[in-house]
Amino acid sequence: MPIRAAARVDLGAISANVGRLVEIAGPAQVMAVVKAEGYGHGLVQSALAAQNGGATWLGVAFLEEALSLRAAGVGGRILSWLAVPGEPLAEAVRADVDLSASAPWMVAEIAAAARTVDRVARVHLKADTGLSRGGAVEPEWPELVAAALKAQADGQVNVVGLWSHFVHGDDPSHPTSARQIAAFTAAVALAEQAGVRAEVRHLANSGGLLELPQSRFDLVRVGIAIYGLSPFADAAAAASLGLRPAMTLTARLALTKRVPAGTGVSYGHRYQTQVASKLGLVPIGYADGIGRAAANAAEVMVVGRSGNSRVTISGTVSMDQFVVDLGADEDDNFAAGDEVVLFGTGERGEPTADDWARALNTISYEIVSRVGVRVPRVYEGG
Ligand SMILES: Cc1ncc(COP(=O)(O)O)c(C=O)c1O
């Protein structure tokens, strides 16, 4: 079947990006964060590419993600960090997945799961050092540590990790980061004094790894940078470190047509042609992750016979499609079937995910991770 739209994923780029990040992080190890289908790039494929590049750990938010990796035969260490009461933790323990605990009830559930499958569960205790999301706040931390040490003494868990997460991962030089490092260091000291002998202490995301060496501890949890995108507002930062965007999102024109000046385009006629124009119909829409905020804002590159053209999306993005105004196109440069590059590395002059993030007033994380399930991933360079 001809490809109508596809996200081409350069697995070689992911491996090379991880290789570069491993160099920067050393001696700290790298955990490749592959949650949310590898930020849209594909869970298993991204994980294997990251391991090829030297990642010794994989990080996911949810248990199903960890279990999918194991079901696909992915080895190595995997940490899964977000669960609600009553999840099938025994399956995770059986599958040799490390689990996070932010509260004594979670330690109790992990211990019970370990007992069921007659194994020792590996646990990472999470401290809330300021983000006010997961993790135990300072007054709760001693109780969490005590609960974990009790379960460890009972032979059900092994406390292998102590961890936390940054508030300003996109701007690690923010003064809050130094306070978080101090709070994390104090939490680690308290746990160690109580008897915890953790294998890894981890705090940094991509931003921390790249900008705050003192946040690297034993392990860094790196997401966006392994996909070649910058964690910072400064999109050039990733390229200057030698990182290469791994995803190129393309579609093919489904139809072109000539319309007169003053023609209203798409739902609500939020765009009108200024001159007699050729319109191009692009068969990918908001159900595929192309946010409606892209209307009259985000650019795409249309690959023509005698040259490429960067054009802004014309009018409302619908569920399955949007329209671009290809101008007068007197020499019939553009026709149905031509490639439209929504974003990519930027090397051919196409927009990047960072350009899209700026146009949509969001972050590149959202641009790549929301590319929907109807868009096939086409893997290259693996
Ligand atoms: C707990 C945790 N650690 C690490 C990361 C990776 O962050 P980044 O993609 O900024 O490297 C994430 C991503 O959101 C996260 O939730």
The ligand as an SDF file (V2000), in Angstrom:
LIG
                    3D

 16 16  0  0  0  0  0  0  0  0999 V2000
   10.9400   10.8660   36.0050 C   0  0  0  0  0  0  0  0  0  0  0  0
   11.5280   11.2590   34.6960 C   0  0  0  0  0  0  0  0  0  0  0  0
   12.8580   11.1750   34.5200 N   0  0  0  0  0  0  0  0  0  0  0  0
   13.4470   11.5180   33.3650 C   0  0  0  0  0  0  0  0  0  0  0  0
   12.7000   11.9840   32.3010 C   0  0  0  0  0  0  0  0  0  0  0  0
   13.4000   12.3750   31.0360 C   0  0  0  0  0  0  0  0  0  0  0  0
   13.3510   13.7600   30.8540 O   0  0  0  0  0  0  0  0  0  0  0  0
   13.9850   14.4410   29.5620 P   0  0  0  0  0  0  0  0  0  0  0  0
   13.1820   13.9640   28.4110 O   0  0  0  0  0  0  0  0  0  0  0  0
   13.8480   15.8910   29.8170 O   0  0  0  0  0  0  0  0  0  0  0  0
   15.3980   13.9740   29.5000 O   0  0  0  0  0  0  0  0  0  0  0  0
   11.3130   12.0970   32.4320 C   0  0  0  0  0  0  0  0  0  0  0  0
   10.5040   12.6230   31.3320 C   0  0  0  0  0  0  0  0  0  0  0  0
    9.5500   13.2910   31.4390 O   0  0  0  0  0  0  0  0  0  0  0  0
   10.7140   11.7320   33.6710 C   0  0  0  0  0  0  0  0  0  0  0  0
    9.3810   11.7940   33.8480 O   0  0  0  0  0  0  0  0  0  0  0  0
  1  2  1  0
  2  3  1  0
  2 15  2  0
  3  4  2  0
  4  5  1  0
  5  6  1  0
  5 12  2  0
  6  7  1  0
  7  8  1  0
  8  9  2  0
  8 10  1  0
  8 11  1  0
 12 13  1  0
 12 15  1  0
 13 14  2  0
 15 16  1  0
M  END
$$$$
